[in-house]
Amino acid sequence: MYLCSNIRNKMRHFHMCFLSCVALTTILYIFHERPNWDHAASAQSDTETNEMRHKKNTFHIVAVACGQRAQETLVMIKSALLYNYYQEYIKFIIFTEAPLTDIISEKLTDWRDTLSQQFDFELLSLKFPNQSAKEWKNLFKPCAAQRLFLPSLLKDVDSLLYVDTDILFLSPITDIWKYFGKFNETQIAALAPEHENENIGWYNRFARHPFYGRLGVNSGVMLMNLTRMRQFNWEQHVFPIYKEFKLRITWGDQDIINILFYYHPDKLYIIPCEYNYRPDHCMYMSICNSSRSGIKLIHGNRGYFHSDKQPLFKTIYSAIESYQLSSNVYNDFLLPLRAALNAQSVNESSCGKVSGDILLVANSLFSSSY
């Protein structure tokens, strides 16, 4: 009896030891393999993100930022993200220089962490033709002429939307991008008219050089098919134009673009004025009919986003600048913007009459979401 009991105790002890060994081995295996599992999960997540990006078309938006333009550039980018209602994948390419590079990079990195599957960015150094880099850099506004050389600088990009830093999106990127599909086989770029009325047009009254059409074009918003521009040898047309007319141009790269399309009008597609809405469209009289579709992109040229001359422009800029990405668009952007546009200073101004056109797209997109 004692012998049987002793054997049972030994078997029980052996069984406990065996289970303990199995448990310890399992724990050690888990701790050993855990980093590999985490890496695999991370790799899978990155792969899924990349696959999602490839499934979507990439919309390239390009700007050039120099001098004191860092904040203005960030507000422009924020407006594109704010109105990215359909969550298209946007790639921002900014040509800039120190110290703006660090300022822009820090903020965009924070935003990208929040909206990781909606956009990416690349900051590139300024690059002008070696033989006259300083001259090109200082043509008109600092660095503005950089856009003339995008076909050779961005060889891997097929098409892009170039915007000045004093542009704000008031509609999704897809609204203006659709015009690429309207190009015929010869057109390489799209621009909005400089003016709609000959009585207040600048080019038809003051230009000392050829310009496109009756009233010229404004270069602040420009759709560019870089593939076609490279085939056209765009830059080889730019150099002789600058050499011949450099003492007669006032608006730098915009004048060069006007001269080029004067000689090659078949290469240009004209987009409506609501895609490049400026103070000149409303400060004297309303000359851009945007009441049906709304104002899509607004251009605060000549410093109007930072001036009280026409409060409408500063009001829109301030509303977008104050908005925190990923917060409630209806409560934190649309309602405050509506209230601000109802201010007496806006209503009594000439441009205040188009406040409804400013809100048209936002009301359609954001009111129905909440």
C-alpha positions, 0 to 999 in steps of 0.5 A, a space after each residue: 500500500 505504501 509502495 503504491 502511494 509512493 509511486 502515485 506521488 512520484 507520478 504526480 510530481 513528474 506530471 507537474 514538472 512536465 507541465 511546468 516545463 511546457 508552460 515555461 517553454 511556451 512563455 519563452 517562445 512567445 517573448 522570443 517571437 513577439 518582436 517578429 510578430 510586431 514587425 510582421 503586423 507593422 509591415 502588413 499595415 504599411 503594405 495595406 497603406 501603400 496598396 490603398 495609396 496605389 488604388 487611388 489616383 495621386 493628385 499633385 499640388 505644387 507651390 513655391 515658398 520663399 521669404 515670409 510665406 511659410 504660414 501662408 503656404 500651410 494655410 493653403 495646404 490646410 484648405 486643400 485638406 479641409 475640402 478633401 471631402 472625398 479623401 483623395 490622396 494628395 501629394 504636396 510638393 513644395 519648393 522652398 529654402 531655409 528656414 522655411 523648410 523646417 517650419 513647413 516640415 514640422 507642421 506637415 509631419 504632424 498633420 500627416 500623422 493625423 491624416 496618414 492615408 490622405 496626403 504626403 509631402 515632399 520639400 525640395 530645394 529651389 533650383 534655377 538654370 545655373 548660368 542665371 540662377 540669381 536673376 531667375 530667382 528674383 524675377 518679380 516675386 522671390 522664387 515665383 519663376 521656379 514654376 517655369 522649370 517644373 517640367 524638367 525638375 519633376 520628371 516623374 510627375 505626369 500632371 499637377 496643379 500649381 498654385 501660388 501660396 496666396 490661394 485657398 481651396 474652397 472646393 475638393 481637388 477633384 473639381 478643378 482636376 476634372 479639366 485635365 479630362 477636357 484638354 484636346 490633343 494639343 493643350 498642355 496647360 489650363 489657366 483662368 483669364 486675368 480679367 473679365 472686363 476690358 474697362 478694368 483689364 491690365 494687359 489690354 491697357 498697359 502691357 508692352 508685350 504680347 499676351 494671350 487672348 483679349 485680356 491675358 491670363 492669370 498664372 496663380 492657379 495653373 493645371 500643368 500636363 508635364 508630360 505634354 510640356 516636356 514633349 513641347 520642349 517648354 523650357 526651350 520656349 521660355 528662354 528666348 522669350 525672356 531674353 527678348 522681353 525681359 525689359 518690357 515685362 512687369 509681372 515676371 513669370 506670368 508675363 512670360 507665360 502670357 507671351 508664350 501662349 500668345 504665340 501658341 494659343 492652341 496649347 492653352 485651355 481656359 478655366 472659369 474665373 471661379 477657379 481663380 477668384 480675385 479681389 478684382 472680380 468684386 472690388 469695383 463691380 461683380 464681374 465673375 458669375 459664380 452664383 451657380 457653382 460657387 467660388 472654387 479657389 480664391 486668390 488673395 493676391 496683392 496681400 488681400 488675405 492680410 488686409 482690411 481693404 476687402 474684409 471678405 478675403 481676410 475673413 476666409 483666410 482667418 477661418 481656415 487658419 483657425 480651424 484644427 484639422 480632424 475637428 468637427 468641420 460643421 461646428 468648428 469651421 462652417 458655423 464660425 465662417 457663416 457668422 464671420 461673413 455676416 459681420 457688418 464690415 464684410 456686408 458693407 464691402 463691395 466683395 461682401 456681396 459674394 459671401 453666398 458664393 463663398 459658402 456654396 460648396 461648403 454648405 453642400 459638403 459639410 451641412 449634410 454630414 452633420 
